[in-house]
Amino acid sequence: MTIPLSQRWATLSLGMLLVTGVAAPPAALALPFDPLPSAFQRWLNAQRDWPHGEELRFDQLAQCSDQTAAHSPYRMAVFTCLMGRVTIRKASQPPRQCQLQRVSYFPANQRVRYWTSTCR
């Protein structure tokens, strides 16, 4: 049985689309800031929708790494800073200043997570 050339071409084209679609990085993984500590800090400080009615102010972000370009099935793309401070304000409480252990932005789900150590 011979498959017509047009059908073989369509099958080949579909196969190439599937391969390149899987291998190409999704556009949604782009960072909404330049991959620099100062740009990440500005972007974080411009956010207003923190959970629990908190107001967060980030300072002195450092030791940052951009792991959004490396694609691995075992790790989410992330931009992370391992040093800095955050001031946390809640409506009826005095502000707390905390040392950051890590602050990360995950472009796949557009979420920020942060971990603190010493707070005063």
C-alpha positions in Angstrom: 0.0 0.0 0.0 1.4 3.4 -1.0 0.6 6.5 1.0 0.1 9.6 -1.2 2.8 12.2 -1.0 0.4 14.9 0.3 -0.6 12.6 3.2 3.0 11.7 4.1 3.8 15.5 4.1 0.9 16.2 6.4 2.0 13.5 8.8 5.6 14.7 8.7 4.4 18.3 9.3 2.3 17.3 12.2 5.1 15.3 13.7 7.5 18.2 13.4 4.9 20.5 15.0 4.5 18.2 18.0 8.3 17.8 18.4 9.1 21.5 18.2 6.1 22.5 20.3 7.3 20.3 23.1 10.9 21.3 22.9 10.3 25.1 22.6 10.1 27.0 25.8 6.6 28.4 26.5 6.2 32.2 26.3 4.5 32.2 29.7 7.9 31.5 31.4 9.2 34.9 30.6 10.1 37.0 33.6 8.1 40.2 34.2 11.3 42.0 35.2 14.9 42.0 34.1 16.9 39.2 35.7 18.8 41.5 38.0 18.4 41.8 41.8 17.5 45.5 41.6 14.8 44.9 38.9 13.3 42.0 40.9 13.2 44.1 44.0 11.4 46.9 42.2 8.9 44.5 40.7 8.3 42.9 44.1 7.8 46.2 45.8 5.3 47.3 43.1 3.0 44.3 43.9 -0.1 45.0 46.0 -1.9 41.7 46.1 -0.1 39.9 48.9 -2.1 37.3 50.9 -3.5 37.9 54.3 -3.7 41.7 53.8 0.1 42.0 54.2 2.2 44.8 52.8 5.7 43.7 51.9 8.7 45.8 51.3 11.9 44.0 50.0 15.4 45.5 50.4 19.0 44.6 49.6 18.2 41.6 47.5 21.4 39.7 46.5 22.9 36.4 45.5 20.2 35.9 42.8 20.0 33.3 40.1 17.9 32.9 37.0 16.9 29.3 36.5 14.2 30.0 34.0 16.3 29.2 30.9 17.3 25.7 32.0 14.5 23.3 31.2 14.3 20.2 33.3 11.4 17.8 33.9 12.4 17.7 37.6 12.5 21.3 38.4 10.2 24.3 38.0 11.7 27.4 36.3 12.5 30.0 39.0 14.2 33.2 39.7 15.6 33.2 43.2 17.5 35.6 45.6 19.2 34.1 48.6 19.9 37.3 50.6 18.0 40.4 51.5 15.4 41.7 53.9 11.6 42.1 54.0 9.5 44.4 56.1 6.1 42.8 56.7 3.2 45.1 57.7 -0.3 43.9 58.7 -3.2 46.2 59.4 -3.3 46.2 63.2 0.2 45.1 64.1 3.6 46.8 64.2 5.9 46.2 61.2 8.3 43.3 61.4 11.7 43.3 59.7 13.0 39.9 58.7 16.1 38.5 57.1 15.3 36.5 53.9 16.5 33.0 53.4 15.1 33.0 50.0 12.6 34.9 47.8 11.5 33.2 44.5 9.4 33.9 41.5 7.9 31.0 39.6 6.9 32.2 36.1 4.9 29.0 35.3 2.3 29.9 37.8 3.2 33.5 38.3 3.7 33.1 42.1 6.1 34.5 44.6 7.3 32.6 47.7 9.5 33.8 50.4 11.2 32.2 53.4 12.5 34.3 56.4 14.7 33.5 59.3 15.2 36.2 62.0 12.4 38.7 62.4 12.2 41.6 64.8 
